């Protein structure tokens, strides 16, 4: 066990199949006699369904079936109900409008599925879908938070007064009011966290088939067992042992593929009804309009500081647009998850948070990389930079004055969260050195000589991980043929989990990595929660560690029996059990071959002691063309605390990807709905700007693993969302630093060239 972290890093085990086109994605699965499903989706943001005529579609060539919600309801299918964890503004329990697999009576956003058409080929299903006639009675729509909250706004639900469905109040209002009253400095910002489209490379897909009396569902899901349970309980009404969910490769998840979404479930239910394979794959346009989106929050944040720049209190009013229907994540993220990090790396004595969820005629909001933490930390870091300019204190020094100190660990935040470890000043000092903080003035002078504006941004962050589930599975199966298979409850989706866990197991056991297979994505083999909330490495990895210990304990018992020795006389090293002080030994795999079933099997469920808190600091420098507003990131530096990294190159890849997404939000991305019709105006890559290679700099990343987590035996902290959390405020702070001397005091995301140009023009006029 002491060998962890000392070996050379292995090459990615996933790459051979992925780079040679041999990956196993859900859309690659096809079966004889399968039918293809196409969904007829609403073209309207809000309308009553007066009638649905499917006669012509049913008579079309190749059509096998046409279904509406009436058919599903007749079979006892339930709605995707969300438990009312939070009250309405009036204190009453909200009556949630049910989210159905297919719309019934009313459609509430463009792209909501209404009718399912199944035919022998996809082309036939598409043709038949054009023949479905739906008579709509148009209703007024609201597509953004401000419009939904306006006096007399159309109601998305009749039982959601003011379009507010749930609220949460956190903190101490009286103490916070007193802190603001005593403050020497108060800074305030209104920040729009725009809606983001979740663009995984692989669109969602599902194929459901029968295997005897059991249903097998092939799907790209971040948590196969949770998907199975939802299908059995809500859609199929079948015992869980009669449904198997299989997940192979996933081309990106980002929260969109947590569980199963309503439109995907229609294909599975159709398989139940037709008793033959059913396949569905989303078109890219369907992913834009119909699947869950991210962010979409409006915040008003204020920070109170004393004359020396020390934080006295924090206020936040936040309204989260959750779309037309509540997904579990869509409500929990703004009201519960995001606020966990609202105080960031700082010792904030008191806070007052007023949080609300608002419904609009837009697609449902769900989890998206970072899930609430980017919103709250962006608020805080934008406030800190604004406070630095307002007080005249250097932004790095202002942060130092307010950091939670290592001597305060474990530290209880004003939110009641416990930081188990962290040395925030260490990472700030590291990033300032790596970014050549002191050389900024010369670079700024050189840029100004070229007629450019030049700015520098700094942000520190702390990340909440685990998705609030601290238990995971890793079952060990040693085979007599020389293979060790580890069945994991976590799920790879492009982030290299198979490589990371192979690396870890090889080091802990002292055996060749080529003998190890990390197996995931089979609800028959292993349960577990899956991968989300940056929990895989430290919770899944800890399960690998505990599984290794259990395997060696069991192996010593079996080796003692095989070698006719006492268990206490058996030692293990590099794949071999040996009687201490002798040459009598048995190989791990030979020992497995001696067992009645030719294997050694260890069932292992492991829990960690608490949340892990990755953290770090980012610095960015940007160059802005004042004539066009174009922003170019000239330099980007990070120093991150992920505890002890399992596989350092993969960690850097995660940071790169996270930074790309965070910078994409800062500069480029944003879903836009027409204010009057509720139509999605950014419904394709022609209208929605994704970050490209030439939008990004060469990242300068450093890891410091000198502050391991105390919450798990590996000291790992997680990294999947850290780059996303840190990069957006860093980029915005750099832009504001460049624009501040001109008189610009705030800019909303995305900071497109046009928006930056307008801000410059506004202060000049």
N, C-alpha and C positions, 0 to 999 in steps of 0.2 A: 504493500500500500504506500510505502514511503517513496516509491519510484515515481509517483504522479508528478507530471510536469517536467521531467528530466529528459525524456526521449526526444529524438528528432521527430519533427512533424511529418506524418504520412501524407501521401498524395490523396486527393479527394477520391473516395471510392465510388461516388455517384457519377463521376465525369465520363467514364468510358461508355456507359450505356446512353447517357444523355447526349454526348457529343457525336455519337455514331447513329443517332436516330432510333435507338432501341429502347427508349424510355416507355414506360407503361402508363399513359394518360387515359383518363376515362373515355375520351372520344376515340381512342384507338381500339376500344373493345366493341366488337360486333358479333352477332350471333345469327345463325340461320333462322329464317322465318320471323326475324324481328320486325317490329313496326316503328316508324319514326313519328315523333310528336312535334307539332308546331302549335304555338300559342297565339291566339287572337288577342291582341292587347288594346286597351282603351286609347283612342286618339285624343281624348278629352281629359282635362285636369279635374273636372267635377261635373258629374251628370248622373241623373237617374236612369236606370235601365228600364225602359218601358216594355220591350219585348226582344227575344232572341229567336231568330229563324235559322235553323240549321239544316233544313230539308235538302236544299241544293247541295250543301257540303257533303251530307251523308250519301248522296247519290253520285258523287264525283268518282272518277276512276281511281281505284286503289284504296279508297277510304275504308277503314276497318271500324272506326267508331268516332263519334263526336260527343264530347262531354261538357256539361256546365256544372255550376255548383249544385244545382238541384240533384244531379246524379250522385255527386259525392256525398251530399247530405243524406240522401236516401240510404246510403251504405253505412251511415253512422260516423262519417269523418268529422272530427272536431276542428275547431278553429285554433289558430296559433295565439292562444290567450296569454296575456301577460299578467302575472299577479300584481295587484295594486299595492306596491310596497310603500308608496308615498301618497299623501293626501292631495286633494285639490287646494286651491288658494283659500277656499271657504272652510277648509278643514274636513270636508266630506270625502268619503272614499270615491275615487273616480270610477265611472262606469265606462270601461274601455270599449270602443267600437272594435269588434272582433276582426282579426286579420285572417282572411280565408285564403285557401289555395287558389280559388277563382272568385272573382268579384260577384257579389249578389246584391241586387236591388240598386246599388249606387257604386259608381267608380269614383275614386278620390285622388288619382294622380295619373298623368300620362304614362302609359306603359304598364298599367295594372292589368294582369291577365284576366280574361273573361271567359274564353272558350278554348278547349283543347281539341285539336284535330289530329287523328292518328291514321296513318296510311302506310302502304307498303314501302314507299320511298319518301325521302324528304321532299323532293320536288312535287310529288303528288299531294303531300300534306300541305305544302305552301300554296299550291294552286287551289286546293279545296278551301283553305282558310280565307281566301279572297271571296268565296261565295257565302260566307256567314254574314247574315244581315242582322245588325243590332240597331234598334231604335232607341236613341238617347234623347233625354229631355235635359237641356243644358242648365247647369246651376252656376252661380257665381263662385269664383275661386280666389284663394289667396296663396301666394307662392313664396313669401318671405316673412321673416319674423316681425318686422315693423308693421307691415300691412295686416298681419294676423292679429296684432295687439291693438290696432287702431280702433277708436270708438266706432261702433256700428259695423265692424268687419263681418263678412259672411262667416258663418260657423262651419267648420269642417265636420264636427260632430254636434248634434243637438244637445248632448249632455256634457259638453266641455265649454262652460261659460268663458267668454273672452278668448277662446281657443287655448287656454292654459289647462293642461290635464294633470300636472303634478308639480309640487313645489317641495323644497327642502330649505330649512334654515339651520345654519351651523355657526357656532361661536358665541361670543358674549357681547351683546349689543351695547350694554351700558359701559362696560370697561373699554370697548373700542371707541365709543363716542368720547369718553374722557381722554383717551390717548390722542385722538384727533384734536380735541379742544386745547390740549397742552402742547401740541406740535409746533416747532419752529418752522417746519417745512411740510407742505402737503403737495403731492404730485398726483395728477389724475389723468387717465387716458380712456378713451372709448375705442375699443378694438373689435373689428369684425373678423371673426375666424370663418372664412368663406367655406362653402360646401365643396368637397372634393369628390371626384369620381374615382372609385376603386378600380384601377386598371391592372389586374394581373395579366401576365402574358397569356395564360391559358384561360379562356372563358369557361364558365361552369358547364359541366356535362354530367349525365347520369345514364347508366344502362341498368335496368332491372330485369332479372330472369328467374325462372324457377329451376330448382335442383331437387327433384322429387317433390316432397311436401314442404320444402323450405324455399324462401325467397332469398336471392343473392343480389345485393345492390352494389354496383361499381360506381364510385363517385369520388370526386376530389373534395375531401373534407379534412379539416384540421383536427377533428376529433371523432373518429369512426364510431366509438361506443356511444357517445352522446347522440350522434346521428341515428344510430339504430334505435335507441330508446325513444327518441322523438317520433320516429316513423311508427314504431309499434304502439305507442301510447296515443298518439294524436291521429295518425292517418290510417294505418292498416288494421288496428285493433287485433293484433296478432301477438301471441306470446313471444318473448324476446329470444327464446331458443329456436324459433322458427324463422328468424331473419338474421342474415349474415351481411355485414357491410365490409367491403373490400376496397382499400385505397392503396394505389401504387404511387406513381409519381404525381406531383402537383406542381404546376407552373405558376407558383405564387399564390398566396392566400391573403395576407394583410388584414385579416379579420373578416373579409367578405365570405370566406368559406368555413367559418365557424358554424357547426351544426348543419342543418338543411333549411333552405329557404322555401317558401310556399310554392313557387312555380316548379321547383325541382320535384317536390313531393307529388305533383300531379302525375308525373311519369311513373313513379313507383306504384301509386294507387292504380293506375291504368293497367300495369302489369298484373296486379292482383285480380282485376276484373276480367282481363282478356286471357289470362293463363298462357301468355306468350311473351317473349322478350320485348321490352319497350325502351327506346333510346330517345334522348333529348340532349341537344347542345345549344347553348345560347349563341345567337348572333351578337356581334360586338355592339350593335345598336341597342339590343335588348339589355346588355350589361350597363350601358350608359343610362338608360331610362328606367329600367325595371328592378335592378338589384339594389342592395343597400349602398348608401353613400356614407361619407365621413364628414366630421367636424360640423360646420354650420351653427355657430354660436355667436351671439352678440354680448359683449362684456363691457361693463363700466367699472374700472378698477381704480383704487386710490391707495396711496401709501403715506403714512405719517412718520416723520423723522424728527429727532431733536436737533439742537443747534450743532451738534458734532456729527450728524449724519447717521445716528443709530436709529434703527427702526423701532417705532413705538406701536404701530398697529397697521392692519390691512383690512380694506373693505373691498367687496366684490359683489356686484349685481350681474347675474348671468341669465340669459334667456337662450335656451337650446331649441332650435327647430328640429324636431324629431321626424318630420315628414307626416304622412297621412295616417300611419299606423304605428303603434309602439312595438318595436322589437325590444327584447330584454336589454340588450346592450345599449340601445338608443336612449333608454331612460336612465339606466344605472350609471352610464359613463358621466353625464354632466352633473347628476345629483349626488353621486357617491364616489366614483373612481377618480375622476380628475382632481377633485378637491384634496385628495390624499397628499398631493405634492404641492399644494398652493403656497406653502411657505418656503419651498425650495431648500437651498443650502443655508438659510438664514435663521437666526434666533429671533423669531417673531413672537412677541409676548401675547398678543391678542388679535383676534380677527372677527369679522362679521360677514358671513356669506349669505346672500339671498339668491336662491337658484330656482329656476322654473323651466319646465318643458312645455313647448308650444307646438301645436299641430298645424300643418299647412297642407295644401294640395300638391305635395311633392313626394318623391320616392322616400321610402323609409330610411332613416339614419341607423347605421349599425356600427360595429367596431371597425376601426381603421387604425393602422399602425400608430401606436402611441395612446390612442383611446382616452382622450380627456386630459392627459398629462401635458401634451404640447400646448393646449389652450391655456391652461393655468400657469404653466411656467413661462410661456411667452408674455403673458400679462406682467408677471413679476419682474422678468428681466428687462422688459421695455420700461417699466417703472423705475428700476434701479438705474438704468442709463439716463433716463430723464432727470432723476433726482441728482445724479452726478453733475449734469450740466447746470441744473438749477442751483445747486449748493456750491459749485466750483470745486468739488472734491474729485480727485482722479477716480475713474470708474473702477479700477482694480482696488484702490485703497478703500473706497466705499464698501465694496464687497467684503474685504478683509475685516473691516470693523464690525461686520454683522454676521460673519460665519458662525455656525455652530462649531465649537472647538472639539478636538479629539478627546480632551479631558471631560467633556460633557457626555460622551458616549457610555452606555446607551442613552439616547436623548429622546425625550417625549415632546413631540411638536404640539403646537396649539390645536392641531386637528386630532390629537390623541394617538398619532402613529409613533412607533418606536424605531428610530434609526439605530441599528445594532453596531455600525461601524462607519468610519468616514474621516478623511483628513482633507477637507475642502481647500484649505490654504496650500497644501502640498501640490494639489493638481492645478490650482491657479498659478502658483509660481512656476510649475512645469510648463504650462502652456505659454506664459509670458516669455519665457526663455526660448522655447521652441519656435515661437512666432516672431522672434526678434522685435519685441515690443518697443525697445529703445530706438530701433532703426526706422520707426514709422515716419518720423518727421521728415527724414531725407526722402523717403519714397513719396510722401505727400507733396513735397516741394517739386520733385521731378514731374509728377503727374500734373500739377498746376501749371508748370512750364509748358506742357503740351495742351493746355486749355481744358483740362479735365478737373472734375470735382473728385476728391479722394477722401474716403472715410474708413474708420476702423470700428468694428463691433466686438463686444465681449459678452459672453454669457456663461454662467455656471448652471448646473442642473443636478437634480437628484431624481432617480426613477423608482417608481413603485412597480414591483413585479409579482408574478405568481397567479394572477387572476383570482386571488383569494382562495386558492385550493392548494394545500401544501403537501398533498399525497400523490404518489405516482407509482406505477408498476414497472418492473423489469424482471421477466422470468428467464431463467437460464436453462439451456438445453445443450448438454455436452454429448456429442454423438461419437460412436465408436469409429466412424470413418475419418476422424480427424478434424471435425468442424465443431465450433462453438456458436450456437445460435442464441441471440438474446432478443426476446420478444419485448418490445417497448410500447408503453401506452402513449408516449409522445408521437408526433407525426411530422415527418419531414415535408417541407413544401418549397424546397429550393435553398434552404439556409445551411445545408451541410450537416444535418444531425447524424446521419449514418457515419460520416467521417469522424466527427467529434467523439461519438460514443465508441467507435472502433478504436480510435486513438487511446481513449481512457481505459477501456477494458484490456487492451494489449499491454499498456503500461502496468496496470494493477496486477495482471496475471503473469506478466513477463513472458508472453508468447507472441509468435509472429502474427501481425495484424491480418495477414492473408487467411488465417484460420478462423477468423471471426466474421460472423454475419449479423448485422443489426436488422431485425425484422420488425416491421411496423404495419399498421393499416389492416388488421384482421380482427374484427370484433369477436370472432370465435376463439382466438388465441389469447388475447389479453384485453383487459378493460382500460381504465384510466381516463383522464380528463382530456388529454390531447395537448396540442401546442397552441398557446396564445398567451399574451401578457408576459412575454419574455421569461417563461417559466421552464423551458425545456432543459437548458443546460444545468441549472442549479438544482432543480427538483428531479428531473429525469436523470441527470448525471449522478446525483446522490443515490438514486435507486440502483444505478449500475454499481456504485461503490458498495452499497449494502448487499446487493446480490452477489458480488464477488466474495465478500466475507462469508456469506451463507454457503456459497458453493465450496469454498475452501474448508469450512467446518465440516460439511457433509463429506467432502472428498477425503479428509483425514480419517473420518470414521470408516469409510469404505476401504481406504488404503490400509488402515490398521487391520481390518479383517482379512484383506488379501495377503498382507505381508506377515500376518500372525504376530502382531505387535500391539502394544498399548497405544491408545490414541495420543497420549501425551508424548510419546516417543517419535511421532511423525512430524516431519517438517516439510514445507512446500517451498519450492524455488523454481522459477522459469519453466513451468509446465510439468514438474515432476514432484511426486511425493516420495520421501525417503525416510528410512529409519535413521535417526540422528547418529552420526559417527560410524555408519556402515555404508557399504555399496549396494545395499538391498533397496530397490526403488521400483516404482511403477509410474509410467507416464499417465497424465490426466486422461488422454483419449483412450489409451489401452485399458485404463480403469473403467471407463464408460463401457467399453466393449465387453467387459466381464459381467456386466449387470444383466439381469434377465431380459430387460427390454432394450439392451444395447445402448443405453443412454443414462445420463444422470440429469434429473430434472429438478429445478429449484423454483418454486413459486414464491415470488418476492413482491411485497407491497411495502413501500418506504415512505416515511414522513420526515420533513425537515422541521427545524425548530421555529421558523418564522420567516417573515418577508426578507428578501435581499434588496439592497438599495444601491444599485450601480449609480455612479455619478461621474462628474468630470467638468472640464472647462473647454470652451471653444473660442477661437479668435478668427475673425474674417476681415479682410480688407477689400474694399470695392472701389472701382473707378467708374464714374458716371459722366457721360457726354451731356453737357447742359443744353445742347442744341436739339438733341433727340430724346433725352431721358433714358437712353439705354444704360443698363447696369451690367458691369462685367466684374465677376469675382476674381480679383487678382491673386489673392492668397487665402488659404483656408487651413487652419491648424487645430488639432484636437489633442488633448491628453485625457485619457479615459480610465476610470477605475471600474473594471469588470471583475474585480477580485482576482482569482487565479484562472487564467484562460485555459480552456481545454485544448484548443487548437488555434494558435495565434493568427495564422493567415486567414482562417475563417472568420475570426473576430474582426479583423480589419475589413474583410468583405462586408460584414454586417454593418460596420460603421460607415463605409462608403455608401452602401445602399440607403441607409437611414438618412445620411446627409443629403443624398440626391433627392429623396422624397421631401425632406424639410425645406430644402432650397427651392424645389419645385413649387411648394406652397407659397413661399415668400415672394417668388418672382413671376410665376407663370400660371399656375393652375387655378381654376375656379369655375364651378358649375353655375350657369346663369339660366333662370327661367323668365319668360316674358311676364311682365307684371299683370297684364290684363287677361291673357288667355291661359297662363300656366304652362305654356309649351316650353319644353326644354330647348334652349337655343344652342347649347353646347353639347349636341348629341352625337358628335363624332370627333375623330382626331383632326378633322379639318377646322374645328371650332374650339377644341379643348387642347391647350398647349401642355404637353408633357416635356419634362427636362430631357435634353439630348446631351451627348458627350461634349459637344462644343459649348454648352451652357455651364459646364462645371470645370473647376480648376483641378490641378493635380493635388490631391489631399495630402497633407502632412500629418500623419497619425502616429501617436505614441501611446503605449500602454504602460501603466505603472501598477504592478501587482503586489505592492508592498503593504496593502491594507486589505487583507482577505476578509470575506464575510464571516461572521460568527454564527450565522443561522444554519449552516450546513457543513458537513464534514470536509467538503472539497474546498471551501472558501470561495466558491463561485458566486457571482452576482448577476449574471445575465447581461445581454447586449442587444437583443433584437430590435429594441425601439429607441435606444439611447441616441443614436445619430439623428433620428427624427425629432426628438425632444429638444436637443441642443442647437440644431442648425437653423431653425426658423428664426428664433429671436436674435441669434448672432448675426444673421444676414440683415434682418431689419434694423438692428442697432447700428450696423456699419453704414447702411443707407442713410439713416437719420443723422449720423455723425457727419456725413458728407453734405447733407442738406441743411443742417442746423444753422451754420453761419449765414445762410441766405434768408433765414427767418421761417423756414418750414418747421412746424412743431409736431406734426403727426402725419402718417401716411398709412393707408389701409392696404391689405394684401388682396390680390397679388400686386406687387410693385412693378407693374408693366412699364415699358417705356412711355406709353401715353399717359399713365397715371403720374409718373415721376415728372414728366414734362409739364403736365398741368399744374402740379404742385409748385414747380419752379416759376411758371408763368404767373400763378396767382399771387405769389409774394412780390414779384416784380411790379405787378400792376397796383 
